[in-house]
Amino acid sequence: MDIHAIVFDINGTLIDIETDEGMEQVYRAIGHLLTYQGISLRRWEVRDLYFQIMKQQMAASQETYPEFDVVAVWREALLRNAIDYTRALPAGKLQQLPLLIAELQRGISRKRLCPFPQVPEVLGELKERYRLAIVSDAQSPYAVPELMAVGLHEYFDPIIISGDYGYRKPDPRLFQHALDKLQIHPSQAIFVGNDRYRDVFGAQQAGMKTVLFSPNQNAARTTGAEPDYIIYQFSELLEAIDFLAAL
C-alpha cells in the first residue's frame, strides 16, 4: 500500500480524558454567569434547558447519525430567556457569549486531560513520513483547545470535527471530508481509533485501512467491524503502519 496519511480519532485514542456533564457545579457556575447577562435561572433549570435543547436539535435532524452543535444550544438557551437587559448588551458580547458558556461548561466538567503515553513521540516520528489528520466525534470549542492544551494541535491538518457538520461517525462522509482535504484516495490513508463501530466500521465504509487502539486490553469486548490491526500501546502504531504499508 502506498500510504500518504494517517488519520486519528481524538478522545480515547490520542487523549485520555474524563468529563462529567452532569456535575452540579457546571450548571451552578453557568447560572451565576447568566445572572450578569440579566437572566435568572436555577442550576437545575440551566441543566434541564441544556439537555432539552440538545435533544430537540438531535430529534430535528434528518441524519442517520445526528450530531448536535453545543454553541447553537447555548445560543438558543439565551434567546429563550433573554430580557430587555440581555438584548441591550453589546453585540460583540452577545455573539461570543454562547461560545464562552460552552467553554465554561466543558472546563468545569473536565476531570482529566492528558495524552496517552508515547503519543507525542510517535506523532513526531510519523510527521516526518506522513501527513496527519483528525476525524473525531466532538465539538470544536472542546476538541481544538484540548488538542492545543496537550501540545498535539500542531501535528494535524485537516481537523474534522463532527459538531461542525451535523452528523457523526460512522457516517463515511466525515472520513471523506478528510480525504478530500488531503487530496488522497482512501487506500492511501490509515485510520486509527478506539471504537470498532464508529471508528473501524466508519473508516472501512470510506475505504480506509484501520488500526484499533485498545489501551485497556478491551478489544475483544467491543462490538463492530474487525480492524486490520490492533495495538495495545501507542508505540506499537509504528509497527502496525509498517505492516499495513507493506501489504
C-alpha positions, 0 to 999 in steps of 0.5 A: 500500500502506498500510504500518504496519511494517517488519520486519528480519532481524538478522545480515547485514542490520542487523549485520555480524558474524563468529563462529567456533564452532569456535575452540579457545579457546571450548571451552578457556575453557568447560572451565576454567569447568566445572572450578569447577562440579566437572566435568572435561572436555577442550576437545575433549570440551566441543566434541564434547558441544556439537555432539552435543547440538545435533544430537540436539535438531535430529534430535528435532524434528518441524519442517520447519525445526528450530531448536535452543535453545543454553541447553537444550544447555548445560543438558543438557551439565551434567546429563550430567556433573554430580557430587555437587559440581555438584548441591550448588551453589546453585540460583540458580547452577545455573539461570543457569549454562547461560545464562552458558556460552552467553554465554561461548561466543558472546563468545569466538567473536565476531570482529566486531560492528558495524552496517552503515553508515547503519543507525542513521540510517535506523532513526531516520528510519523510527521516526518513520513506522513501527513496527519489528520483528525476525524473525531466525534466532538465539538470544536470549542472542546476538541481544538483547545484540548488538542492545543492544551496537550501540545498535539494541535500542531501535528494535524491538518485537516481537523474534522470535527463532527459538531461542525457538520451535523452528523457523526461517525460512522457516517463515511462522509466525515472520513471523506471530508478528510480525504478530500482535504488531503487530496488522497484516495482512501487506500492511501490513508490509515485510520486509527481509533478506539471504537470498532463501530464508529471508528473501524466500521466508519473508516472501512465504509470510506475505504480506509485501512484501520488500526484499533487502539485498545489501551485497556486490553478491551478489544475483544469486548467491543462490538463492530467491524474487525480492524486490520490491526490492533495495538495495545500501546501507542508505540506499537502504531509504528509497527502496525503502519509498517505492516499495513504499508507493506501489504 
